[in-house]
Amino acid sequence: MEVIFYLDKVGKAGYYEIYKQNFVVSRQTFANLLKELENKGIVSRKVIEGRPPKVEYRLTAKGKEIARILDELDEILQK
């Protein structure tokens, strides 16, 4: 959920920028998580040509809807 919250806040971000947001898992586990979110249509991945090439992640429409629902849930839990 942290990835969804972070991307909802910033809009788009690279792999390392997301990873350094207090993730306490291995890079391989994190890469697998991003791949799973991509496969489920929650995030999209875009390769940006260059030297070195960069990868940019952002929430899809489905991911934005999930973020909205999670925000609503958080508000309810805070009451």
PyMOL CGO cylinders between C-alpha atoms (Angstrom):
from pymol import cmd
from pymol.cgo import CYLINDER

trace = [
    CYLINDER, 0.00, 0.00, 0.00, 2.92, 2.34, 0.60, 0.3, 1, 1, 1, 1, 1, 1,
    CYLINDER, 2.92, 2.34, 0.60, 3.70, 2.36, -3.13, 0.3, 1, 1, 1, 1, 1, 1,
    CYLINDER, 3.70, 2.36, -3.13, 0.11, 3.31, -3.92, 0.3, 1, 1, 1, 1, 1, 1,
    CYLINDER, 0.11, 3.31, -3.92, 0.07, 6.08, -1.29, 0.3, 1, 1, 1, 1, 1, 1,
    CYLINDER, 0.07, 6.08, -1.29, 3.42, 7.45, -2.48, 0.3, 1, 1, 1, 1, 1, 1,
    CYLINDER, 3.42, 7.45, -2.48, 2.55, 7.47, -6.18, 0.3, 1, 1, 1, 1, 1, 1,
    CYLINDER, 2.55, 7.47, -6.18, -0.82, 9.03, -5.41, 0.3, 1, 1, 1, 1, 1, 1,
    CYLINDER, -0.82, 9.03, -5.41, 1.02, 11.83, -3.59, 0.3, 1, 1, 1, 1, 1, 1,
    CYLINDER, 1.02, 11.83, -3.59, 3.80, 12.50, -6.13, 0.3, 1, 1, 1, 1, 1, 1,
    CYLINDER, 3.80, 12.50, -6.13, 2.18, 11.45, -9.41, 0.3, 1, 1, 1, 1, 1, 1,
    CYLINDER, 2.18, 11.45, -9.41, 5.15, 9.65, -10.94, 0.3, 1, 1, 1, 1, 1, 1,
    CYLINDER, 5.15, 9.65, -10.94, 8.49, 8.40, -9.69, 0.3, 1, 1, 1, 1, 1, 1,
    CYLINDER, 8.49, 8.40, -9.69, 11.46, 6.25, -10.57, 0.3, 1, 1, 1, 1, 1, 1,
    CYLINDER, 11.46, 6.25, -10.57, 12.26, 2.86, -9.05, 0.3, 1, 1, 1, 1, 1, 1,
    CYLINDER, 12.26, 2.86, -9.05, 14.88, 4.07, -6.57, 0.3, 1, 1, 1, 1, 1, 1,
    CYLINDER, 14.88, 4.07, -6.57, 12.87, 7.15, -5.59, 0.3, 1, 1, 1, 1, 1, 1,
    CYLINDER, 12.87, 7.15, -5.59, 9.98, 4.89, -4.57, 0.3, 1, 1, 1, 1, 1, 1,
    CYLINDER, 9.98, 4.89, -4.57, 12.27, 2.30, -2.95, 0.3, 1, 1, 1, 1, 1, 1,
    CYLINDER, 12.27, 2.30, -2.95, 13.97, 4.80, -0.65, 0.3, 1, 1, 1, 1, 1, 1,
    CYLINDER, 13.97, 4.80, -0.65, 10.62, 5.73, 0.93, 0.3, 1, 1, 1, 1, 1, 1,
    CYLINDER, 10.62, 5.73, 0.93, 11.27, 3.63, 4.06, 0.3, 1, 1, 1, 1, 1, 1,
    CYLINDER, 11.27, 3.63, 4.06, 10.95, 0.20, 2.48, 0.3, 1, 1, 1, 1, 1, 1,
    CYLINDER, 10.95, 0.20, 2.48, 12.56, -2.47, 4.62, 0.3, 1, 1, 1, 1, 1, 1,
    CYLINDER, 12.56, -2.47, 4.62, 12.52, -5.26, 2.06, 0.3, 1, 1, 1, 1, 1, 1,
    CYLINDER, 12.52, -5.26, 2.06, 15.21, -6.43, -0.31, 0.3, 1, 1, 1, 1, 1, 1,
    CYLINDER, 15.21, -6.43, -0.31, 15.45, -4.81, -3.72, 0.3, 1, 1, 1, 1, 1, 1,
    CYLINDER, 15.45, -4.81, -3.72, 14.40, -8.11, -5.32, 0.3, 1, 1, 1, 1, 1, 1,
    CYLINDER, 14.40, -8.11, -5.32, 11.27, -8.30, -3.16, 0.3, 1, 1, 1, 1, 1, 1,
    CYLINDER, 11.27, -8.30, -3.16, 10.51, -4.67, -4.00, 0.3, 1, 1, 1, 1, 1, 1,
    CYLINDER, 10.51, -4.67, -4.00, 11.01, -5.30, -7.73, 0.3, 1, 1, 1, 1, 1, 1,
    CYLINDER, 11.01, -5.30, -7.73, 8.62, -8.25, -7.49, 0.3, 1, 1, 1, 1, 1, 1,
    CYLINDER, 8.62, -8.25, -7.49, 6.05, -6.05, -5.73, 0.3, 1, 1, 1, 1, 1, 1,
    CYLINDER, 6.05, -6.05, -5.73, 6.22, -3.43, -8.49, 0.3, 1, 1, 1, 1, 1, 1,
    CYLINDER, 6.22, -3.43, -8.49, 5.88, -6.14, -11.14, 0.3, 1, 1, 1, 1, 1, 1,
    CYLINDER, 5.88, -6.14, -11.14, 2.83, -7.57, -9.35, 0.3, 1, 1, 1, 1, 1, 1,
    CYLINDER, 2.83, -7.57, -9.35, 1.22, -4.11, -9.13, 0.3, 1, 1, 1, 1, 1, 1,
    CYLINDER, 1.22, -4.11, -9.13, 1.93, -3.63, -12.84, 0.3, 1, 1, 1, 1, 1, 1,
    CYLINDER, 1.93, -3.63, -12.84, 0.48, -7.05, -13.75, 0.3, 1, 1, 1, 1, 1, 1,
    CYLINDER, 0.48, -7.05, -13.75, -2.69, -6.25, -11.78, 0.3, 1, 1, 1, 1, 1, 1,
    CYLINDER, -2.69, -6.25, -11.78, -3.08, -2.95, -13.64, 0.3, 1, 1, 1, 1, 1, 1,
    CYLINDER, -3.08, -2.95, -13.64, -2.51, -0.78, -10.57, 0.3, 1, 1, 1, 1, 1, 1,
    CYLINDER, -2.51, -0.78, -10.57, 0.68, 0.93, -11.75, 0.3, 1, 1, 1, 1, 1, 1,
    CYLINDER, 0.68, 0.93, -11.75, 2.07, 1.56, -15.20, 0.3, 1, 1, 1, 1, 1, 1,
    CYLINDER, 2.07, 1.56, -15.20, 5.75, 1.37, -16.08, 0.3, 1, 1, 1, 1, 1, 1,
    CYLINDER, 5.75, 1.37, -16.08, 7.37, 3.56, -18.71, 0.3, 1, 1, 1, 1, 1, 1,
    CYLINDER, 7.37, 3.56, -18.71, 10.96, 3.22, -19.90, 0.3, 1, 1, 1, 1, 1, 1,
    CYLINDER, 10.96, 3.22, -19.90, 12.55, 6.57, -20.71, 0.3, 1, 1, 1, 1, 1, 1,
    CYLINDER, 12.55, 6.57, -20.71, 15.33, 6.35, -23.27, 0.3, 1, 1, 1, 1, 1, 1,
    CYLINDER, 15.33, 6.35, -23.27, 18.68, 7.80, -22.35, 0.3, 1, 1, 1, 1, 1, 1,
    CYLINDER, 18.68, 7.80, -22.35, 22.00, 6.91, -20.85, 0.3, 1, 1, 1, 1, 1, 1,
    CYLINDER, 22.00, 6.91, -20.85, 21.31, 5.26, -18.55, 0.3, 1, 1, 1, 1, 1, 1,
    CYLINDER, 21.31, 5.26, -18.55, 17.68, 4.51, -19.38, 0.3, 1, 1, 1, 1, 1, 1,
    CYLINDER, 17.68, 4.51, -19.38, 15.21, 5.37, -16.62, 0.3, 1, 1, 1, 1, 1, 1,
    CYLINDER, 15.21, 5.37, -16.62, 11.99, 3.71, -15.56, 0.3, 1, 1, 1, 1, 1, 1,
    CYLINDER, 11.99, 3.71, -15.56, 9.03, 5.77, -14.41, 0.3, 1, 1, 1, 1, 1, 1,
    CYLINDER, 9.03, 5.77, -14.41, 6.05, 4.43, -12.48, 0.3, 1, 1, 1, 1, 1, 1,
    CYLINDER, 6.05, 4.43, -12.48, 2.63, 6.02, -12.03, 0.3, 1, 1, 1, 1, 1, 1,
    CYLINDER, 2.63, 6.02, -12.03, -0.81, 4.94, -10.89, 0.3, 1, 1, 1, 1, 1, 1,
    CYLINDER, -0.81, 4.94, -10.89, -3.29, 3.80, -13.51, 0.3, 1, 1, 1, 1, 1, 1,
    CYLINDER, -3.29, 3.80, -13.51, -6.97, 4.78, -13.29, 0.3, 1, 1, 1, 1, 1, 1,
    CYLINDER, -6.97, 4.78, -13.29, -7.51, 1.58, -11.30, 0.3, 1, 1, 1, 1, 1, 1,
    CYLINDER, -7.51, 1.58, -11.30, -4.62, 2.50, -8.99, 0.3, 1, 1, 1, 1, 1, 1,
    CYLINDER, -4.62, 2.50, -8.99, -6.04, 5.99, -8.44, 0.3, 1, 1, 1, 1, 1, 1,
    CYLINDER, -6.04, 5.99, -8.44, -9.41, 4.47, -7.53, 0.3, 1, 1, 1, 1, 1, 1,
    CYLINDER, -9.41, 4.47, -7.53, -7.73, 2.14, -5.04, 0.3, 1, 1, 1, 1, 1, 1,
    CYLINDER, -7.73, 2.14, -5.04, -5.84, 5.12, -3.55, 0.3, 1, 1, 1, 1, 1, 1,
    CYLINDER, -5.84, 5.12, -3.55, -9.12, 7.02, -3.16, 0.3, 1, 1, 1, 1, 1, 1,
    CYLINDER, -9.12, 7.02, -3.16, -10.75, 4.06, -1.41, 0.3, 1, 1, 1, 1, 1, 1,
    CYLINDER, -10.75, 4.06, -1.41, -7.74, 3.63, 0.89, 0.3, 1, 1, 1, 1, 1, 1,
    CYLINDER, -7.74, 3.63, 0.89, -7.89, 7.34, 1.78, 0.3, 1, 1, 1, 1, 1, 1,
    CYLINDER, -7.89, 7.34, 1.78, -11.58, 7.02, 2.64, 0.3, 1, 1, 1, 1, 1, 1,
    CYLINDER, -11.58, 7.02, 2.64, -10.85, 3.95, 4.75, 0.3, 1, 1, 1, 1, 1, 1,
    CYLINDER, -10.85, 3.95, 4.75, -8.10, 5.81, 6.57, 0.3, 1, 1, 1, 1, 1, 1,
    CYLINDER, -8.10, 5.81, 6.57, -10.49, 8.67, 7.34, 0.3, 1, 1, 1, 1, 1, 1,
    CYLINDER, -10.49, 8.67, 7.34, -13.04, 6.23, 8.79, 0.3, 1, 1, 1, 1, 1, 1,
    CYLINDER, -13.04, 6.23, 8.79, -10.38, 4.54, 10.91, 0.3, 1, 1, 1, 1, 1, 1,
    CYLINDER, -10.38, 4.54, 10.91, -9.20, 7.90, 12.27, 0.3, 1, 1, 1, 1, 1, 1,
    CYLINDER, -9.20, 7.90, 12.27, -12.67, 8.63, 13.74, 0.3, 1, 1, 1, 1, 1, 1,
]
cmd.load_cgo(trace, "trace")
